[in-house]
Amino acid sequence: VVLAGGGFKRGYAHGTTDAQGMAAATDPCLPDDVSSTIFANLGIDPKLEINSSTGRPIQLFREGTVVDKLLA
């Protein structure tokens, strides 16, 4: 994933991969982590619950955590 602007570090490669470059070897960053980090950087709590049209509470990101290492 390549990101530009939005408070992210410039020229930063996060973690390492295995010898084949197929899987994260250290400090994996999952899609929910990236999304949670973007929302937090926008001032929106990634654990915020919103209600569906039927009144059912839905959490924005159940699994993601904010990855401060990605932010400038």
N, CA, C and O of each residue as an XYZ file, in Angstrom:
288
protein
N       0.843     -1.173      0.000
C       0.000      0.000      0.000
C       0.886      1.233      0.000
O       1.843      1.316      0.770
N       0.574      2.179     -0.850
C       1.292      3.448     -0.896
C       0.317      4.534     -0.465
O      -0.779      4.643     -1.015
N       0.711      5.333      0.513
C      -0.119      6.423      1.012
C       0.634      7.732      0.864
O       1.855      7.772      1.011
N      -0.087      8.793      0.575
C       0.540     10.106      0.450
C      -0.249     11.115      1.273
O      -1.479     11.124      1.249
N       0.476     11.968      2.005
C      -0.170     12.998      2.800
C      -0.894     12.417      3.997
O      -0.619     11.294      4.418
N      -1.812     13.179      4.536
C      -2.641     12.696      5.627
C      -1.924     12.457      6.933
O      -2.454     11.775      7.811
N      -0.725     13.004      7.086
C      -0.002     12.850      8.337
C       0.859     11.608      8.421
O       1.423     11.319      9.476
N       0.971     10.860      7.322
C       1.814      9.668      7.321
C       3.271     10.035      7.052
O       3.562     11.039      6.402
N       4.175      9.208      7.562
C       5.604      9.430      7.342
C       5.925      9.310      5.856
O       5.325      8.510      5.138
N       6.876     10.115      5.413
C       7.319     10.053      4.022
C       8.448      9.039      3.892
O       9.359      9.013      4.720
N       8.394      8.204      2.857
C       9.466      7.259      2.574
C       9.676      6.211      3.639
O      10.804      5.764      3.845
N       8.633      5.810      4.315
C       8.744      4.870      5.429
C       8.276      3.484      5.004
O       7.177      3.336      4.470
N       9.101      2.471      5.238
C       8.718      1.073      5.017
C       8.513      0.436      6.385
O       9.428      0.418      7.208
N       7.328     -0.081      6.625
C       6.961     -0.604      7.941
C       7.180     -2.108      8.008
O       6.665     -2.838      7.162
N       7.933     -2.588      8.996
C       8.146     -4.014      9.215
C       9.080     -4.634      8.186
O       9.712     -3.933      7.397
N       9.155     -5.957      8.208
C       9.985     -6.694      7.254
C       9.175     -7.866      6.701
O       8.148     -8.254      7.259
N       9.665     -8.420      5.587
C       9.017     -9.575      4.984
C       9.940    -10.784      5.047
O      11.116    -10.671      5.394
N       9.385    -11.943      4.706
C      10.209    -13.151      4.647
C      11.153    -13.070      3.443
O      11.117    -12.098      2.688
N      11.984    -14.076      3.267
C      12.996    -14.060      2.210
C      12.383    -13.942      0.813
O      13.010    -13.386     -0.089
N      11.176    -14.453      0.625
C      10.515    -14.377     -0.680
C       9.666    -13.112     -0.852
O       9.170    -12.843     -1.946
N       9.503    -12.353      0.203
C       8.674    -11.152      0.147
C       7.184    -11.453      0.058
O       6.409    -10.627     -0.425
N       6.787    -12.620      0.517
C       5.395    -13.049      0.394
C       4.558    -12.817      1.656
O       3.332    -12.746      1.581
N       5.210    -12.699      2.805
C       4.468    -12.561      4.058
C       5.244    -11.664      5.017
O       6.469    -11.564      4.950
N       4.511    -11.022      5.899
C       5.151    -10.169      6.903
C       5.921    -11.035      7.888
O       5.392    -12.008      8.425
N       7.180    -10.669      8.118
C       8.011    -11.399      9.083
C       7.956    -10.732     10.448
O       7.913    -11.413     11.472
N       7.958     -9.407     10.470
C       7.880     -8.676     11.736
C       6.884     -7.531     11.608
O       6.763     -6.904     10.556
N       6.186     -7.279     12.684
C       5.286     -6.132     12.813
C       4.290     -6.000     11.651
O       4.277     -4.972     10.974
N       3.456     -7.026     11.411
C       2.492     -6.926     10.312
C       1.466     -5.825     10.565
O       1.095     -5.558     11.708
N       1.021     -5.203      9.507
C       0.025     -4.137      9.576
C      -1.136     -4.546      8.665
O      -1.002     -4.538      7.441
N      -2.256     -4.898      9.257
C      -3.405     -5.410      8.520
C      -4.274     -4.265      7.990
O      -4.149     -3.134      8.458
N      -5.154     -4.544      7.017
C      -6.013     -3.487      6.473
C      -6.823     -2.745      7.536
O      -6.966     -1.525      7.456
N      -7.356     -3.463      8.533
C      -8.102     -2.784      9.600
C      -7.198     -1.864     10.415
O      -7.657     -0.842     10.926
N      -5.914     -2.217     10.542
C      -4.962     -1.354     11.248
C      -4.751     -0.049     10.480
O      -4.735      1.031     11.071
N      -4.589     -0.156      9.164
C      -4.399      1.042      8.334
C      -5.649      1.913      8.399
O      -5.549      3.128      8.570
N      -6.822      1.305      8.266
C      -8.078      2.060      8.325
C      -8.271      2.715      9.686
O      -8.682      3.873      9.762
N      -7.982      1.994     10.753
C      -8.098      2.557     12.104
C      -7.153      3.732     12.284
O      -7.510      4.729     12.911
N      -5.951      3.620     11.738
C      -4.964      4.696     11.836
C      -5.436      5.930     11.076
O      -5.297      7.050     11.565
N      -5.992      5.733      9.886
C      -6.512      6.858      9.094
C      -7.651      7.543      9.843
O      -7.669      8.769      9.955
N      -8.602      6.761     10.356
C      -9.730      7.345     11.086
C      -9.250      8.103     12.319
O      -9.713      9.215     12.575
N      -8.335      7.524     13.082
C      -7.823      8.192     14.280
C      -7.123      9.491     13.911
O      -7.240     10.485     14.627
N      -6.395      9.490     12.799
C      -5.694     10.693     12.358
C      -6.678     11.785     11.929
O      -6.355     12.971     11.979
N      -7.869     11.381     11.511
C      -8.920     12.339     11.158
C      -9.726     12.792     12.374
O     -10.620     13.629     12.256
N      -9.403     12.232     13.546
C     -10.101     12.608     14.766
C     -11.346     11.781     15.038
O     -12.168     12.154     15.875
N     -11.495     10.655     14.336
C     -12.648      9.770     14.526
C     -12.183      8.532     15.283
O     -11.244      7.860     14.857
N     -12.829      8.232     16.391
C     -12.469      7.060     17.186
C     -12.766      5.794     16.387
O     -13.924      5.548     16.050
N     -11.737      4.973     16.069
C     -11.980      3.764     15.287
C     -12.862      2.739     16.002
O     -13.410      1.848     15.353
N     -13.008      2.845     17.305
C     -13.863      1.928     18.066
C     -15.282      2.475     18.221
O     -16.104      1.897     18.933
N     -15.561      3.588     17.553
C     -16.876      4.221     17.615
C     -17.955      3.254     17.134
O     -17.768      2.539     16.149
N     -19.072      3.241     17.830
C     -20.215      2.437     17.410
C     -21.255      3.354     16.801
O     -21.610      4.385     17.373
N     -21.736      2.962     15.633
C     -22.830      3.681     14.988
C     -24.018      2.734     14.911
O     -23.852      1.517     15.000
N     -25.205      3.285     14.748
C     -26.404      2.455     14.663
C     -26.828      2.307     13.210
O     -26.836      3.272     12.447
N     -27.181      1.073     12.840
C     -27.692      0.818     11.495
C     -29.105      1.384     11.393
O     -29.651      1.893     12.372
N     -29.685      1.292     10.210
C     -31.046      1.804     10.024
C     -32.069      1.041     10.862
O     -33.171      1.534     11.102
N     -31.704     -0.161     11.304
C     -32.606     -0.938     12.163
C     -32.283     -0.764     13.644
O     -32.907     -1.400     14.493
N     -31.306      0.098     13.959
C     -30.952      0.358     15.344
C     -29.884     -0.555     15.903
O     -29.554     -0.471     17.086
N     -29.337     -1.428     15.071
C     -28.297     -2.364     15.525
C     -26.958     -1.633     15.633
O     -26.544     -0.983     14.673
N     -26.266     -1.723     16.780
C     -24.968     -1.056     16.916
C     -23.887     -1.781     16.103
O     -23.780     -3.007     16.146
N     -23.099     -1.007     15.370
C     -22.022     -1.552     14.548
C     -20.750     -0.779     14.867
O     -20.720      0.449     14.775
N     -19.709     -1.498     15.240
C     -18.419     -0.872     15.519
C     -17.694     -0.655     14.198
O     -17.687     -1.544     13.346
N     -17.076      0.533     14.012
C     -16.393      0.825     12.755
C     -15.334     -0.222     12.434
O     -15.337     -0.797     11.346
N     -14.432     -0.470     13.375
C     -13.371     -1.457     13.174
C     -13.238     -2.287     14.436
O     -12.803     -1.777     15.469
N     -13.607     -3.559     14.370
C     -13.519     -4.434     15.539
C     -12.094     -4.906     15.779
O     -11.674     -5.041     16.929
N     -11.354     -5.157     14.723
C     -10.044     -5.783     14.845
C      -8.875     -4.801     14.780
O      -7.816     -5.083     15.339
N      -9.033     -3.683     14.129
C      -7.914     -2.783     13.870
C      -7.414     -2.035     15.087
O      -8.173     -1.719     16.003
N      -6.114     -1.756     15.078
C      -5.500     -0.915     16.099
C      -4.743      0.209     15.405
O      -4.278      0.051     14.276
N      -4.625      1.319     16.073
C      -3.895      2.461     15.524
C      -2.401      2.155     15.574
O      -1.874      1.765     16.616
N      -1.722      2.336     14.435
C      -0.285      2.077     14.332
C       0.420      3.433     14.313
O       0.564      4.058     13.262
N       0.858      3.876     15.496
C       1.489      5.190     15.621
C       2.781      5.302     14.820
O       3.173      6.404     14.435
N       3.452      4.175     14.563
C       4.710      4.201     13.809
C       4.516      4.692     12.380
O       5.478      5.124     11.745
N       3.290      4.634     11.861
C       3.021      5.083     10.495
C       2.884      6.595     10.389
O       3.003      7.157      9.300
N       2.633      7.254     11.518
C       2.340      8.685     11.501
C       3.590      9.531     11.689
O       4.514      9.171     12.418
N       3.582     10.666     11.006
C       4.721     11.587     11.100
C       4.728     12.298     12.436
O       5.613     13.113     12.697
